[in-house]
């Protein structure tokens, strides 16, 4: 089978996952505390954590909506639009939406289902809200947890997907 010379090379993995935080320093402390990792980057705008081949980026809500122009190029603005930012950062009088949640989802990988059990116990011991547990048809397991901004974190073992 020959490859098309005009085709781009295959992608290898997702390099970065980003989530947005109302209080960046509180979120950084949360992730440092539960995962026992140190950020390789900390600024008022963002923090970054190395997780194997992947990077978890935490951004302060409202700090990424404009393009960033640097000497070597431009990073396009990203994150919640102004209307969504306003609803996330402005307290509401509605009891069910007092602190609206963005509920972005991300999943962190471990090798074995038993590793998921150990993380489940660790998170609960740290006072983290473990919101759900799942046993997958391929033999994998997952737990889901909530971070300070209401994001849905998952820790999953092999046996979740055909490729993992």
C-alpha positions as CSV (number, residue, x, y, z in Angstrom):
1,X,0.0,0.0,0.0
2,X,1.5,3.3,-1.1
3,X,0.9,6.5,0.7
4,X,-0.2,9.6,-1.1
5,X,2.8,12.0,-1.1
6,X,0.4,15.0,-0.7
7,X,-1.2,13.5,2.5
8,X,0.0,14.9,5.8
9,X,1.7,12.5,8.2
10,X,-0.4,10.7,10.8
11,X,-1.2,12.3,14.1
12,X,0.4,10.6,17.1
13,X,-1.6,11.8,20.2
14,X,-3.4,14.8,21.8
15,X,-0.6,17.0,23.1
16,X,-2.6,19.4,25.2
17,X,-6.0,19.4,27.0
18,X,-7.1,22.6,28.5
19,X,-9.8,23.5,31.0
20,X,-10.9,26.9,32.3
21,X,-10.9,28.0,35.9
22,X,-12.7,30.8,37.8
23,X,-9.9,30.9,40.3
24,X,-6.7,29.7,38.7
25,X,-4.6,29.5,41.9
26,X,-7.3,27.4,43.6
27,X,-7.4,25.0,40.7
28,X,-3.6,24.7,40.5
29,X,-3.6,23.9,44.2
30,X,-6.3,21.3,43.7
31,X,-4.4,19.5,40.9
32,X,-1.1,19.7,42.7
33,X,-2.7,18.3,45.8
34,X,-4.6,15.4,44.3
35,X,-2.1,14.3,41.7
36,X,1.1,15.2,43.5
37,X,2.4,17.0,40.5
38,X,4.1,20.3,40.1
39,X,3.3,22.7,37.2
40,X,6.1,23.3,34.7
41,X,4.5,26.7,34.0
42,X,2.7,29.1,36.2
43,X,1.5,32.6,35.2
44,X,-1.5,34.7,36.1
45,X,-3.1,33.6,32.8
46,X,-2.3,29.8,32.8
47,X,-0.6,26.9,34.4
48,X,0.6,23.7,32.8
49,X,1.1,20.2,34.1
50,X,3.1,17.4,32.3
51,X,1.2,14.1,32.3
52,X,3.3,11.6,30.3
53,X,3.0,12.6,26.6
54,X,0.1,15.0,27.4
55,X,-0.1,18.4,28.9
56,X,-3.0,19.5,31.1
57,X,-3.4,23.3,30.8
58,X,-5.4,25.4,33.2
59,X,-6.5,28.8,32.0
60,X,-8.0,31.6,34.0
61,X,-11.5,32.3,32.5
62,X,-11.4,35.6,30.6
63,X,-7.7,35.6,29.9
64,X,-7.7,33.7,26.6
65,X,-10.4,35.3,24.5
66,X,-8.0,37.6,22.6
67,X,-5.3,36.6,20.2
68,X,-1.8,36.6,21.6
69,X,0.7,38.1,19.1
70,X,4.3,37.0,19.7
71,X,7.5,37.5,17.7
72,X,7.3,34.1,16.0
73,X,3.5,34.0,15.3
74,X,0.0,34.3,16.8
75,X,-1.9,32.1,19.2
76,X,-5.6,32.5,18.4
77,X,-8.0,33.5,21.2
78,X,-10.0,30.6,22.7
79,X,-12.3,29.7,25.5
80,X,-15.8,30.7,26.5
81,X,-17.4,33.5,24.6
82,X,-18.3,36.8,26.4
83,X,-21.9,35.7,27.1
84,X,-20.7,32.4,28.6
85,X,-17.8,34.1,30.5
86,X,-20.3,36.5,32.0
87,X,-22.6,33.8,33.2
88,X,-19.7,31.8,34.7
89,X,-18.2,34.8,36.5
90,X,-21.3,36.6,37.6
91,X,-23.1,35.1,40.6
92,X,-26.8,34.2,39.9
93,X,-29.8,34.6,42.1
94,X,-31.2,31.3,40.7
95,X,-30.6,28.6,43.4
96,X,-29.8,25.9,40.8
97,X,-27.4,28.1,38.9
98,X,-25.7,30.0,41.8
99,X,-22.3,28.8,40.5
100,X,-22.8,27.7,36.9
101,X,-20.4,24.9,35.7
102,X,-18.7,24.6,32.4
103,X,-18.4,20.8,33.0
104,X,-15.6,20.2,30.5
105,X,-14.6,16.5,30.4
106,X,-11.1,15.0,30.4
107,X,-9.8,11.6,31.0
108,X,-6.5,10.5,32.6
109,X,-5.1,7.0,31.9
110,X,-3.9,4.3,34.2
111,X,-2.9,0.8,33.1
112,X,-5.0,-1.6,35.2
113,X,-8.5,-1.6,36.7
114,X,-6.9,-2.0,40.1
115,X,-5.1,1.3,39.6
116,X,-8.6,2.9,39.2
117,X,-9.6,1.5,42.5
118,X,-6.5,3.0,44.2
119,X,-7.2,6.4,42.7
120,X,-10.8,6.1,43.8
121,X,-9.7,5.6,47.4
122,X,-7.0,8.3,47.1
123,X,-9.5,10.9,45.8
124,X,-12.1,10.1,48.4
125,X,-9.4,10.3,51.1
126,X,-8.5,13.8,49.8
127,X,-12.1,14.9,50.0
128,X,-12.7,15.0,46.3
129,X,-16.2,14.4,45.1
130,X,-16.1,11.1,43.2
131,X,-19.4,11.4,41.2
132,X,-19.6,8.0,39.3
133,X,-18.0,4.7,38.7
134,X,-18.1,2.6,35.5
135,X,-17.2,-1.0,34.5
136,X,-16.7,-1.2,30.7
137,X,-17.6,-4.1,28.5
138,X,-13.9,-4.6,27.5
139,X,-12.9,-5.0,31.1
140,X,-11.8,-1.4,31.8
141,X,-12.9,0.7,34.7
142,X,-13.4,4.4,35.2
143,X,-14.1,6.8,38.0
144,X,-15.4,10.3,37.5
145,X,-14.7,13.2,39.8
146,X,-15.5,16.9,40.1
147,X,-12.8,19.7,40.3
148,X,-13.4,23.1,42.0
149,X,-15.0,24.5,38.8
150,X,-17.3,21.5,38.3
151,X,-15.3,20.0,35.4
152,X,-15.8,16.3,35.0
153,X,-12.5,14.5,35.4
154,X,-12.2,10.8,34.7
155,X,-9.5,8.2,35.5
156,X,-9.7,5.1,33.3
157,X,-7.8,1.9,32.8
158,X,-7.1,-0.1,29.7
159,X,-10.1,-1.9,28.4
160,X,-12.1,1.3,27.8
161,X,-11.7,1.5,24.0
162,X,-10.6,-1.0,21.4
163,X,-7.3,0.9,21.1
164,X,-6.9,1.4,24.9
